[in-house]
Amino acid sequence: MDLSAVLQFQFLDAYWGPVVATFAMLFGAFIAWLFLKGSRRMAPSSPSMEKERTYGCGEIVKSSETQADAEKFYSPIKEVFGGLYDYIRPGHSGRLNTYLLWVISGFVVIMLWIIVQLG
Amino acid sequence: MIVDDLTILAIVVPLIGGFLTPLMGMLGRKVGSPKVRDYFALLVSIVTVVFMFYIGKAVIGQGQMLTYSLAGRLAPWGINLAVDGFAFLAGLVGSSVTLVAVVYSLGFMEQGHGLDKYYLLLLILSAGMIGVSFTGDIFNLYVFFEIMSLTSYGLVAYYRDGKALEGAFKYLVIGALGTVAILLGIGVLYGMVGTLNIADLSVRLGAIQAASGFTSPMMFALGLFIAGFGIKIGMIPLHVWLPDAYQAAPSSITAAFAGGTAVVGVYALLRSTFMLFGAVDMSTIFVFLGFVSMIVGAFMALVQTDLKRLLAYSGVSQMGYILVGVGVGGLGAGLIGVEGGLFHMLNNAIYKSLLFLCAGVIVYKVGTTDMDKLGGLSSEMPVTTLTFLIGALAIAGIPFFNGFASKLQIYFATLQVNPLFTIISVVISALTLAYFLKALGEVFLGQPTEEVKESIAESKSIPKKMLIPMVFLAFLCVLLGVLPQLGLEIVEPASEALLSRVEYVEEVLHAAI
């Protein structure tokens, strides 16, 4: 293996220099860390019990209640693409005969595509 | 011994090693050391990867194509193995993923039952994967593919509870449909030209194509191959078995499926279609099915509440990127598209295995992958959190990580064909990041519930044997992100081999002259 080729600085005909980009990003992260460190020196954090607890409208919330519901996590996206989900979710019901229907219909789609493209 | 002999040894060693594993188990129990079996399986996996190293030195380092004729009968009359850059890439991934799974299993399956059968099936799965990759005979490819599939059904059913048996049964029924389709396709081609050697088939089918165009039996066989292999790689709309099987199987096995059998399935699909039917004709259908898989997989992953199901659907989506990359290669993007697709196949094997191994650690510590029951694991499992984060950023295509390098190639390739393709690919990458941020938030951030705290307190500490493969894979995600050229050293010969139909035929049939 040619080590010089492996360690070259350019990728994709020089559109992307991964090594340079990595060092640039690490340098950026270092600068950000310096800012954070400096700001904490100027205004040290002093977490009180109130600050550390989780509040919801002024009430202390149990840790289990702070967990977002995995089903509703992206509910706006589900609402926007409701039509797509209405179409694809019933097909993932777990019933084997539905699954077999998917496979057979998949085969038919592939065959039709081949006939249209190559026939 | 010449290096060509290693190609058959790379198949035979895990095959025989697999059958010897139960004997090692019996022997170990007799002498009071049942771990002998586990370390024997580890030794077999290491030896196989060492063989791959030497095969790689010849194929990648020296640009050779290795051929081996079984029982001295030369191709096309006898069965032969033919290992070019593409076959090597698939074989390397298959054997390496098996090694990772075995090392991880030393810790993960410590308390498991029936481990004689577990390691037997895992090693034969490895032999099947390497066999599919290395064979130069289409019927042998089917046989090895069937070996790979049958062992997979057994491994999915490993836990023998309702979910495992249901997942395995669904996989068996749908997988059997796939393998029957492949066998039928082979039968059609054999009926047409009377040969099973891939190189010879390529020559004879090419002659028919030149004389009479793409005939109806050829179209039928092509459809059967795409459907048959498409089932194994979880290409939509043939993916339905995948989430159930991935959720039910032990995580070490799911990692081997996501990283190994899926890659070998892609190999079989591309090798058979490109070699037998020509590259350009396939491109539009791969792009079409790739985008459908990419989009539907991402949208389904977005709404999952179980981590392993989310990972399964994300695998379907990533398979779409691979198909799109390879497809646009034939639509005008050229080598950069094929390279991007195959590089993404390699990268996907790495981070997808990593993510499933992380899910396994969560099962080991907490006993569930239901995201609604998890949370706040970062403080208890810092290494798993970090490796999962790396895997998630890699799959989402964030710079620094390997997924970015291959996705960037695919973006460039799609841009040369149709900018709309690039926009869709980028948007789906953003969706990938969105559902992995959800997984990170649900599983690792926030406060752990009382149940989670209790489960963690009652469980044993995570064995180093489980963490080492995860850290290694995470390291590879970063290494190939910072130095993508390292991955391209393997991927470039693979891409060239995939497109070099004539060179493959000359190399294989030249041995017969």
Chai-1 contact restraints between the chains, C-beta under 6 A:
chainA,res_idxA,chainB,res_idxB,connection_type,confidence,min_distance_angstrom,max_distance_angstrom,comment,restraint_id
A,M1,B,E489,contact,1.0,0.0,6.0,A-B,restraint_1
A,V6,B,Q485,contact,1.0,0.0,6.0,A-B,restraint_2
A,V6,B,L486,contact,1.0,0.0,6.0,A-B,restraint_3
A,Q8,B,Q485,contact,1.0,0.0,6.0,A-B,restraint_4
A,F11,B,P484,contact,1.0,0.0,6.0,A-B,restraint_5
A,W16,B,L408,contact,1.0,0.0,6.0,A-B,restraint_6
A,P18,B,V482,contact,1.0,0.0,6.0,A-B,restraint_7
A,P18,B,P484,contact,1.0,0.0,6.0,A-B,restraint_8
A,T22,B,V482,contact,1.0,0.0,6.0,A-B,restraint_9
A,S63,B,Q447,contact,1.0,0.0,6.0,A-B,restraint_10
A,S64,B,T449,contact,1.0,0.0,6.0,A-B,restraint_11
A,T66,B,G446,contact,1.0,0.0,6.0,A-B,restraint_12
A,Q67,B,G375,contact,1.0,0.0,6.0,A-B,restraint_13
A,Q67,B,G446,contact,1.0,0.0,6.0,A-B,restraint_14
A,A70,B,T305,contact,1.0,0.0,6.0,A-B,restraint_15
A,A70,B,M371,contact,1.0,0.0,6.0,A-B,restraint_16
A,A70,B,D372,contact,1.0,0.0,6.0,A-B,restraint_17
A,A70,B,E442,contact,1.0,0.0,6.0,A-B,restraint_18
A,E71,B,T305,contact,1.0,0.0,6.0,A-B,restraint_19
A,F73,B,K438,contact,1.0,0.0,6.0,A-B,restraint_20
A,Y74,B,L302,contact,1.0,0.0,6.0,A-B,restraint_21
A,L96,B,K170,contact,1.0,0.0,6.0,A-B,restraint_22
A,Y99,B,V240,contact,1.0,0.0,6.0,A-B,restraint_23
A,W102,B,P237,contact,1.0,0.0,6.0,A-B,restraint_24
A,W102,B,V240,contact,1.0,0.0,6.0,A-B,restraint_25
A,V103,B,I174,contact,1.0,0.0,6.0,A-B,restraint_26
A,V103,B,L177,contact,1.0,0.0,6.0,A-B,restraint_27
A,V103,B,L238,contact,1.0,0.0,6.0,A-B,restraint_28
A,G106,B,P237,contact,1.0,0.0,6.0,A-B,restraint_29
A,G106,B,L238,contact,1.0,0.0,6.0,A-B,restraint_30
A,F107,B,A227,contact,1.0,0.0,6.0,A-B,restraint_31
A,I110,B,G223,contact,1.0,0.0,6.0,A-B,restraint_32
A,I110,B,I226,contact,1.0,0.0,6.0,A-B,restraint_33
A,I110,B,A227,contact,1.0,0.0,6.0,A-B,restraint_34
A,M111,B,G223,contact,1.0,0.0,6.0,A-B,restraint_35
A,W113,B,I285,contact,1.0,0.0,6.0,A-B,restraint_36
A,I114,B,M219,contact,1.0,0.0,6.0,A-B,restraint_37
A,I114,B,L222,contact,1.0,0.0,6.0,A-B,restraint_38
A,I114,B,G223,contact,1.0,0.0,6.0,A-B,restraint_39
A,Q117,B,T284,contact,1.0,0.0,6.0,A-B,restraint_40
A,L118,B,F214,contact,1.0,0.0,6.0,A-B,restraint_41
A,L118,B,D281,contact,1.0,0.0,6.0,A-B,restraint_42
